[in-house]
Amino acid sequence: MGIYREGLFFTPASSGYGQADSRKAAERFVERFNEIGSMRPGDYGRVTRNASYFIGLLRWGRLG
């Protein structure tokens, strides 16, 4: 994970191909998460294409 053009950049180990998401998409994800609190990526399908990575970050943060 990294930052790219004010957004987040994810590179899955399985494919090695990175994909970026805009800052607005990340903000929409956070807003929606605060509304519903769901940890299911499918609940964010209209918000961001990278919901599974955002949820992974949330889970990782809870471990620390």
C-alpha positions, 0 to 999 in steps of 0.5 A: 500500500502507498500514496499516489496522487493524493489517493491510496495505491494497493499492490496485491501480492497475488498478482503484483499489479497495482491499482489506485483509488482516488482520495474521494473514493477513500473518503466515501468509503469512510463515510459509508463505513461510519454509517453502516459499520460493515466489514463486507466488501460487497456493501461498498460496491458503489463506493469504491472498487477497492473495498476489500483493501480498505477493510483489510486496512481496518482489520490490520489497524485493529490488531495493533 
